[in-house]
Amino acid sequence: MPLLQHLFFITIYCSLALLAVLVGPSYIPDLQTGGAMLLGLWIFLAGAVLHEIITRRANEEESIAKIETLHHNQTVLRDRISWTRREIKGISEAFEAAGKSSKLSDEQNIINDALSEVNLLKALMPRLTDPFLGLFDDEATVIQQENQKKEAAPQAEKPKKSDFLDDFRNETSRKRRGSAAEHPQQVSVLSDLGETEVLSIVRQSLRDDRIDMFLQPVVTLPQRRRKFYECFSRLRTSTGQVIEPGQYVAIATRAGLITAIDNMLLFRCIQIIRKILRTAEDISFFVNLSSHTLKDQDFFDDFVEFIRGNIELAPHLIIEVGQKEFLDLKASELLSLERLMGLGCRLSLDRMTTLDMDLKALSSGRVRFLKLEGWLFSQDQGETQRLLEQIRGLPIELVIEKIETEEALVQVLDQDVAYGQGYLFGEPRPAKP
């Protein structure tokens, strides 16, 4: 509290006390001089106590404001340190890869690729820094509470799943990884979490770079040869437990964090594409983006520039958007997608709710894939046949999702469908760039 305010309060209650002593006997006939002095003393003490209470409250509010500022600065600094560590890791990986290369041109390309990814990370950093992280329950507390709930019900151990990159490793590398996977590893999925608990894990996963990418194959039919992969995100806690999209997507969307998750998933996909390109495999990747990400003009500007500078990545990247979200996009947002498509990326629509579509308009809008769930595809045979007839001659391919049994596959094979996806062909596997 400023000195002038202190003097103001002191002047008020001292004046009131003095006034009670001097004027009190004149207005209160029964009040003696001694009683007037006691009244004045009581007014003085009451004023002093009130002054002390106001002063302490003001000091407490000032201290709380300083603590919140320090906590915010600490969080921002911690995030910057985390991002700097990622940049250093990216550069060190580039030099390590260059050291293993026998050609100078290859070394230069590897280093340039890594530096371009570091620049993309710098563009992402301000969007992924969350100053309000510390205002929610700590992730460790959430996990401790969850473990206490399940203390009496130990989880079964599951063998370590194969890595997605096993598809591209030689036999020796696969055997080496297979021997390492002989010892089973306990896998735990957190469940029955409240919204505050999930939100805390989402925020700390973003801050600590614990967003893992899982990939599920999309295969050609009827050959079942893998042609594409779809990218999924999983959030991992500090203890290795996992929360799945069904648990956090809606909560992260309401909290405005789904764009950050999309951004990191897209970055992970770019890293994987670079690694696969070195194996000369012709593989492309579906990456699902939310409407919030599509509306982030700053991010799209940065990402378009990144793709323009790394044009060899574009043919391997398929941007996936929900049907309803695509139809609700504004002209400016469609233009952002058009810029990416113009560089060689492709567009896919998923979460289809109807087969009644203007396919020619979608084709002219650079849509190249339609992903349908099996039930929608087989629900109305007449509608299905009309869709197949309309799609012939257009540069649009059908992908039937969630094929989980041989019986379901037989129904799909009866139609002219190019690609299938589902647990029958492979479950999502972790991808580590």
C-alpha positions as CSV (number, residue, x, y, z in Angstrom):
1,M,0.0,0.0,0.0
2,P,1.4,3.5,-0.9
3,L,2.6,5.8,1.9
4,L,0.0,8.4,1.1
5,Q,-2.8,5.8,1.7
6,H,-1.3,4.9,5.1
7,L,-1.1,8.6,6.1
8,F,-4.7,9.0,4.9
9,F,-6.0,6.2,7.1
10,I,-4.0,7.3,10.1
11,T,-5.3,10.8,9.8
12,I,-8.9,9.6,9.6
13,Y,-9.0,7.5,12.7
14,C,-6.7,9.8,14.8
15,S,-9.0,12.7,13.9
16,L,-12.1,10.7,14.9
17,A,-10.5,9.8,18.2
18,L,-9.5,13.4,18.9
19,L,-13.0,14.6,17.9
20,A,-14.6,12.1,20.4
21,V,-12.4,13.4,23.2
22,L,-13.0,17.1,22.6
23,V,-16.6,17.2,21.4
24,G,-18.1,14.1,23.0
25,P,-19.0,15.6,26.4
26,S,-20.7,18.5,24.7
27,Y,-23.1,16.3,22.7
28,I,-23.5,13.5,25.3
29,P,-24.3,15.1,28.7
30,D,-23.7,11.9,30.7
31,L,-20.2,11.4,29.2
32,Q,-17.5,12.5,31.5
33,T,-14.0,13.6,30.4
34,G,-12.6,10.2,31.4
35,G,-15.3,8.4,29.4
36,A,-14.6,10.6,26.4
37,M,-11.0,9.7,26.6
38,L,-11.8,6.0,26.7
39,L,-14.2,6.5,23.7
40,G,-11.4,8.2,21.8
41,L,-9.0,5.5,22.7
42,W,-11.5,2.8,21.5
43,I,-12.0,4.6,18.2
44,F,-8.2,4.9,17.8
45,L,-7.6,1.2,18.5
46,A,-10.5,0.1,16.2
47,G,-9.1,2.3,13.4
48,A,-5.6,0.9,13.9
49,V,-6.8,-2.7,13.8
50,L,-8.9,-1.9,10.7
51,H,-5.8,-0.2,9.1
52,E,-3.7,-3.3,9.9
53,I,-6.3,-5.7,8.3
54,I,-6.5,-3.6,5.1
55,T,-2.7,-3.4,4.9
56,R,-2.2,-7.1,5.3
57,R,-4.9,-7.9,2.7
58,A,-3.3,-5.6,0.2
59,N,0.1,-7.1,0.9
60,E,-1.3,-10.6,0.5
61,E,-2.9,-9.7,-2.9
62,E,0.4,-8.1,-4.0
63,S,2.3,-11.3,-3.0
64,I,-0.1,-13.6,-4.8
65,A,0.2,-11.5,-7.9
66,K,4.0,-11.7,-7.7
67,I,3.9,-15.5,-7.2
68,E,1.6,-15.9,-10.2
69,T,3.9,-13.8,-12.3
70,L,7.0,-15.8,-11.1
71,H,5.1,-19.1,-11.8
72,H,4.1,-17.9,-15.3
73,N,7.7,-16.9,-16.0
74,Q,9.0,-20.2,-14.7
75,T,6.6,-22.1,-16.9
76,V,7.5,-20.1,-20.0
77,L,11.2,-20.6,-19.3
78,R,10.7,-24.4,-18.7
79,D,8.9,-24.6,-22.1
80,R,11.6,-22.7,-23.9
81,I,14.3,-25.0,-22.3
82,S,12.2,-28.0,-23.5
83,W,12.0,-26.6,-27.1
84,T,15.7,-25.7,-27.1
85,R,16.5,-29.3,-26.1
86,R,14.4,-30.6,-29.0
87,E,16.2,-28.3,-31.4
88,I,19.6,-29.5,-30.1
89,K,18.4,-33.1,-30.4
90,G,17.3,-32.5,-34.0
91,I,20.7,-30.9,-34.9
92,S,22.7,-33.7,-33.2
93,E,20.7,-36.3,-35.0
94,A,21.4,-34.6,-38.3
95,F,25.2,-34.6,-37.6
96,E,25.1,-38.2,-36.4
97,A,23.3,-39.3,-39.6
98,A,25.7,-37.2,-41.7
99,G,28.6,-38.9,-40.0
100,K,27.3,-42.3,-41.1
101,S,27.0,-41.1,-44.7
102,S,29.7,-41.8,-47.2
103,K,28.8,-38.9,-49.6
104,L,29.2,-35.3,-48.9
105,S,26.1,-34.3,-50.8
106,D,24.1,-36.8,-48.6
107,E,25.5,-35.2,-45.5
108,Q,24.5,-31.7,-46.6
109,N,21.0,-32.9,-47.5
110,I,20.5,-34.6,-44.1
111,I,21.7,-31.5,-42.2
112,N,19.5,-29.2,-44.3
113,D,16.5,-31.4,-43.7
114,A,17.0,-31.4,-39.9
115,L,17.5,-27.7,-39.9
116,S,14.3,-27.1,-41.8
117,E,12.5,-29.3,-39.2
118,V,14.1,-27.2,-36.4
119,N,12.8,-24.0,-38.1
120,L,9.3,-25.6,-38.2
121,L,9.6,-26.4,-34.5
122,K,10.4,-22.7,-33.8
123,A,7.3,-21.7,-35.7
124,L,5.2,-24.2,-33.5
125,M,6.7,-23.1,-30.2
126,P,4.6,-20.0,-29.5
127,R,1.4,-22.0,-30.3
128,L,2.3,-24.9,-28.0
129,T,3.4,-22.8,-25.0
130,D,0.7,-22.9,-22.4
131,P,1.1,-20.3,-19.6
132,F,-1.8,-21.8,-17.5
133,L,-0.2,-25.3,-17.1
134,G,0.4,-24.9,-13.4
135,L,-3.1,-23.9,-12.6
136,F,-4.3,-27.5,-12.9
137,D,-3.7,-30.7,-10.9
138,D,-0.2,-32.1,-11.4
139,E,0.0,-35.1,-13.7
140,A,1.8,-37.2,-11.0
141,T,-1.1,-36.6,-8.6
142,V,-3.6,-37.8,-11.3
143,I,-1.6,-40.9,-11.9
144,Q,-1.2,-41.6,-8.2
145,Q,-4.9,-41.3,-7.7
146,E,-5.6,-43.7,-10.6
147,N,-3.1,-46.2,-9.3
148,Q,-4.8,-46.1,-5.9
149,K,-8.1,-46.9,-7.5
150,K,-6.7,-49.9,-9.3
151,E,-4.4,-51.1,-6.5
152,A,-6.4,-54.2,-5.9
153,A,-6.7,-55.1,-9.6
154,P,-3.2,-55.6,-11.2
155,Q,-3.1,-55.3,-14.9
156,A,-2.1,-58.2,-17.1
157,E,1.3,-58.0,-18.9
158,K,1.3,-57.7,-22.6
159,P,4.2,-58.3,-24.9
160,K,5.9,-55.3,-26.4
161,K,4.3,-54.4,-29.7
162,S,6.4,-54.2,-32.9
163,D,7.4,-50.8,-34.1
164,F,5.9,-49.5,-37.4
165,L,9.4,-49.2,-38.8
166,D,9.9,-53.0,-38.7
167,D,8.1,-52.9,-42.0
168,F,11.1,-51.2,-43.5
169,R,14.0,-52.9,-41.5
170,N,16.1,-55.7,-42.8
171,E,15.9,-59.2,-41.3
172,T,18.9,-58.7,-39.0
173,S,17.4,-55.6,-37.5
174,R,14.0,-57.3,-36.9
175,K,15.7,-60.2,-35.2
176,R,17.6,-57.9,-32.9
177,R,14.4,-56.1,-32.0
178,G,12.6,-59.4,-31.6
179,S,15.1,-60.6,-29.0
180,A,14.7,-57.4,-27.1
181,A,11.0,-57.9,-27.1
182,E,11.1,-61.3,-25.5
183,H,10.6,-59.9,-22.1
184,P,7.1,-58.6,-21.9
185,Q,6.4,-55.0,-21.0
186,Q,3.4,-53.9,-19.0
187,V,1.1,-51.6,-21.0
188,S,-1.4,-49.5,-19.1
189,V,-4.2,-47.4,-20.4
190,L,-5.6,-44.8,-18.0
191,S,-9.4,-44.9,-17.7
192,D,-12.2,-43.4,-15.6
193,L,-10.5,-40.0,-15.5
194,G,-12.3,-36.8,-14.8
195,E,-12.2,-33.8,-17.2
196,T,-9.7,-31.9,-15.0
197,E,-7.4,-34.9,-14.7
198,V,-7.4,-35.5,-18.5
199,L,-6.8,-31.8,-19.2
200,S,-3.8,-31.9,-16.8
201,I,-2.3,-34.8,-18.6
202,V,-2.9,-33.2,-22.0
203,R,-1.2,-30.0,-21.0
204,Q,1.9,-31.8,-19.5
205,S,2.1,-34.1,-22.5
206,L,2.3,-31.1,-24.8
207,R,4.9,-29.4,-22.6
208,D,7.1,-32.5,-22.1
209,D,6.9,-33.8,-25.7
210,R,5.0,-36.9,-24.9
211,I,2.6,-37.1,-27.9
212,D,3.3,-40.4,-29.6
213,M,2.3,-41.3,-33.1
214,F,0.7,-44.6,-34.0
215,L,0.3,-45.8,-37.6
216,Q,-2.3,-48.2,-39.1
217,P,-1.8,-49.6,-42.6
218,V,-4.2,-48.9,-45.5
219,V,-3.9,-51.8,-48.0
220,T,-4.7,-52.4,-51.6
221,L,-7.6,-54.8,-52.3
222,P,-7.6,-57.7,-53.0
223,Q,-3.8,-58.0,-52.8
224,R,-3.6,-56.6,-49.2
225,R,-0.4,-54.8,-50.0
226,R,0.2,-51.8,-47.7
227,K,0.0,-48.6,-49.7
228,F,-0.7,-45.9,-47.1
229,Y,-0.6,-45.4,-43.3
230,E,-3.0,-43.4,-41.2
231,C,-1.5,-41.4,-38.3
232,F,-3.1,-41.5,-34.8
233,S,-2.0,-39.7,-31.7
234,R,-1.6,-41.1,-28.2
235,L,-0.7,-39.1,-25.1
236,R,1.8,-40.8,-22.8
237,T,2.3,-40.0,-19.1
238,S,5.6,-39.7,-17.3
239,T,5.1,-43.3,-16.1
240,G,4.4,-44.7,-19.6
241,Q,0.7,-45.0,-19.2
242,V,-1.5,-43.9,-22.1
243,I,-4.7,-42.1,-22.7
244,E,-6.4,-42.6,-26.1
245,P,-8.1,-40.1,-28.5
246,G,-11.6,-41.1,-27.3
247,Q,-10.6,-39.8,-23.8
248,Y,-9.0,-36.5,-24.6
249,V,-10.1,-35.2,-28.1
250,A,-13.4,-33.6,-26.9
251,I,-11.8,-32.2,-23.8
252,A,-8.7,-30.8,-25.6
253,T,-11.0,-29.2,-28.2
254,R,-13.0,-27.4,-25.6
255,A,-9.8,-26.2,-23.9
256,G,-8.4,-25.0,-27.2
257,L,-5.5,-27.5,-27.2
258,I,-6.5,-29.7,-30.1
259,T,-4.6,-27.5,-32.6
260,A,-1.4,-28.0,-30.6
261,I,-1.9,-31.8,-30.7
262,D,-2.6,-31.7,-34.5
263,N,0.5,-29.6,-35.0
264,M,2.8,-32.0,-33.2
265,L,1.2,-35.0,-35.0
266,L,1.9,-33.3,-38.3
267,F,5.5,-32.7,-37.3
268,R,5.9,-36.3,-36.3
269,C,4.5,-37.4,-39.6
270,I,7.0,-35.2,-41.5
271,Q,9.9,-36.8,-39.6
272,I,8.6,-40.3,-40.5
273,I,8.2,-39.4,-44.2
274,R,11.8,-38.2,-44.3
275,K,13.0,-41.5,-42.8
276,I,10.8,-43.6,-45.2
277,L,12.0,-41.6,-48.2
278,R,15.6,-42.8,-47.5
279,T,14.4,-46.4,-48.0
280,A,12.9,-45.6,-51.5
281,E,9.5,-46.9,-50.4
282,D,6.5,-45.3,-52.1
283,I,4.4,-44.8,-49.0
284,S,2.0,-41.9,-48.2
285,F,0.4,-40.9,-44.8
286,F,-3.1,-39.7,-43.9
287,V,-3.0,-37.0,-41.2
288,N,-6.3,-35.9,-39.7
289,L,-6.6,-32.2,-39.0
290,S,-9.4,-30.7,-36.9
291,S,-11.4,-27.6,-38.0
292,H,-9.6,-25.6,-35.3
293,T,-6.2,-26.3,-37.0
294,L,-7.7,-25.5,-40.4
295,K,-8.7,-22.1,-39.1
296,D,-5.2,-21.4,-37.7
297,Q,-4.0,-19.1,-40.5
298,D,-0.6,-18.4,-39.0
299,F,0.2,-22.1,-38.7
300,F,-0.9,-22.8,-42.2
301,D,1.2,-20.0,-43.6
302,D,4.3,-21.4,-41.8
303,F,3.5,-25.0,-42.9
304,V,2.9,-24.0,-46.5
305,E,6.3,-22.3,-46.6
306,F,7.9,-25.4,-45.0
307,I,6.3,-27.7,-47.7
308,R,7.3,-25.3,-50.4
309,G,10.9,-25.6,-49.2
310,N,10.7,-29.4,-48.9
311,I,8.6,-30.1,-52.0
312,E,9.7,-33.8,-52.1
313,L,7.5,-34.4,-49.0
314,A,4.3,-33.2,-50.5
315,P,3.3,-36.3,-52.6
316,H,3.5,-38.4,-49.5
317,L,1.2,-36.3,-47.3
318,I,-2.6,-36.7,-47.4
319,I,-4.5,-34.2,-45.3
320,E,-7.6,-35.8,-43.9
321,V,-10.7,-33.7,-42.9
322,G,-14.1,-34.8,-41.6
323,Q,-16.9,-34.5,-44.1
324,K,-19.0,-32.1,-42.0
325,E,-16.0,-30.0,-41.1
326,F,-15.0,-29.7,-44.8
327,L,-18.5,-28.6,-45.9
328,D,-18.5,-26.0,-43.1
329,L,-15.1,-24.4,-44.1
330,K,-15.1,-20.8,-45.1
331,A,-13.6,-19.6,-48.4
332,S,-10.4,-18.4,-46.7
333,E,-9.9,-21.8,-45.0
334,L,-10.5,-23.6,-48.3
335,L,-7.9,-21.4,-49.9
336,S,-5.4,-22.5,-47.3
337,L,-6.0,-26.1,-48.2
338,E,-5.9,-25.3,-51.9
339,R,-2.4,-23.8,-51.4
340,L,-1.2,-27.1,-49.9
341,M,-2.9,-29.2,-52.6
342,G,-1.2,-27.0,-55.2
343,L,2.2,-28.0,-53.8
344,G,1.4,-31.7,-54.3
345,C,-0.4,-32.8,-51.1
346,R,-3.6,-34.6,-51.4
347,L,-7.0,-34.3,-49.6
348,S,-9.1,-37.0,-48.0
349,L,-12.6,-36.8,-46.5
350,D,-13.4,-39.1,-43.6
351,R,-16.2,-39.5,-41.0
352,M,-18.7,-39.7,-43.9
353,T,-22.3,-39.6,-42.8
354,T,-24.0,-39.8,-46.3
355,L,-23.2,-41.1,-49.8
356,D,-25.3,-38.3,-51.3
357,M,-22.4,-36.1,-52.5
358,D,-21.5,-34.0,-55.6
359,L,-18.4,-36.0,-56.5
360,K,-17.5,-33.8,-59.4
361,A,-17.4,-30.7,-57.2
362,L,-15.3,-32.6,-54.6
363,S,-12.9,-33.7,-57.4
364,S,-12.5,-30.2,-58.6
365,G,-11.8,-29.2,-55.0
366,R,-8.8,-31.6,-55.1
367,V,-10.4,-34.3,-52.9
368,R,-8.6,-37.5,-53.8
369,F,-9.9,-40.0,-51.2
370,L,-13.2,-40.8,-49.5
371,K,-13.0,-42.9,-46.4
372,L,-16.3,-44.8,-45.6
373,E,-17.1,-47.1,-42.8
374,G,-18.2,-50.6,-43.9
375,W,-21.8,-50.2,-42.5
376,L,-22.4,-47.1,-44.5
377,F,-21.0,-48.7,-47.7
378,S,-23.2,-51.8,-47.4
379,Q,-26.3,-50.2,-45.9
380,D,-28.0,-49.3,-49.2
381,Q,-26.8,-51.3,-52.2
382,G,-28.6,-49.0,-54.6
383,E,-27.0,-46.0,-53.2
384,T,-23.6,-47.8,-53.1
385,Q,-23.9,-48.7,-56.8
386,R,-24.7,-45.1,-57.7
387,L,-21.7,-43.9,-55.8
388,L,-19.4,-46.4,-57.6
389,E,-20.8,-45.4,-61.0
390,Q,-20.3,-41.7,-60.3
391,I,-16.8,-42.2,-59.1
392,R,-15.6,-44.0,-62.2
393,G,-13.5,-41.6,-64.3
394,L,-12.9,-39.3,-61.4
395,P,-9.5,-39.0,-59.6
396,I,-11.1,-40.1,-56.4
397,E,-10.4,-43.4,-54.6
398,L,-12.5,-45.2,-52.0
399,V,-11.1,-46.5,-48.7
400,I,-13.4,-48.7,-46.6
401,E,-12.5,-48.4,-42.9
402,K,-13.0,-50.7,-39.9
403,I,-12.7,-54.0,-41.7
404,E,-12.2,-56.4,-38.8
405,T,-13.3,-59.8,-40.1
406,E,-12.9,-61.9,-43.2
407,E,-16.7,-61.9,-43.6
408,A,-16.7,-58.1,-43.7
409,L,-13.9,-58.2,-46.3
410,V,-15.9,-60.5,-48.6
411,Q,-18.7,-57.9,-48.8
412,V,-16.2,-55.2,-49.7
413,L,-14.5,-57.3,-52.3
414,D,-17.8,-57.8,-54.2
415,Q,-17.6,-54.1,-55.0
416,D,-15.1,-52.1,-56.9
417,V,-13.1,-50.7,-54.0
418,A,-9.4,-49.9,-54.2
419,Y,-8.3,-49.8,-50.6
420,G,-9.3,-51.2,-47.2
421,Q,-8.3,-50.4,-43.6
422,G,-9.0,-52.1,-40.3
423,Y,-7.7,-54.5,-37.6
424,L,-7.9,-57.3,-40.1
425,F,-4.9,-55.8,-42.0
426,G,-3.1,-54.5,-38.9
427,E,-3.7,-52.6,-35.7
428,P,-2.1,-49.2,-35.0
429,R,1.6,-49.5,-34.1
430,P,4.0,-47.0,-32.5
431,A,6.1,-44.9,-34.9
432,K,9.3,-43.4,-33.5
433,P,11.0,-41.0,-35.8
